[in-house]
């Protein structure tokens, strides 16, 4: 795995650790509280982001399990990555895929369990990425539901953009809860 991908995973881990450090100041009861009707709690939001990352990796693993014919990433791949980034930076609400929303999100989760599971998941991600031959990093392997075919850099861009979007949502949720509970 190239140093740039190691750096990308390290950045993702650092951002996640920073958010976790902030959230440990709250009880699971507070973190499971919905800020409003049809709105996710902090822990539901975390579950959603974690599951999106997990399913993305599983997609890549499955795709590569049958030795597919892959297209080399190019300008169109980069444009799709930029479009995806802009999509996640947009201020409007985005409907999440059913597999990682609604009933798939527990309403009585534990921050401690989410932290442990996510750290394990990131460790598996790191090991898997290290196992891939360098030439695969230049191929369109990952398929995002909105952006389409991306390379592995695009998958990591998705992880970062998606995390950033939902971190803002989590902070808004905490502000709403703090205002409500004053």
Order of alpha helices (4+ residues) and beta strands (2+ residues): alpha-alpha-alpha-alpha-alpha-beta-beta-alpha
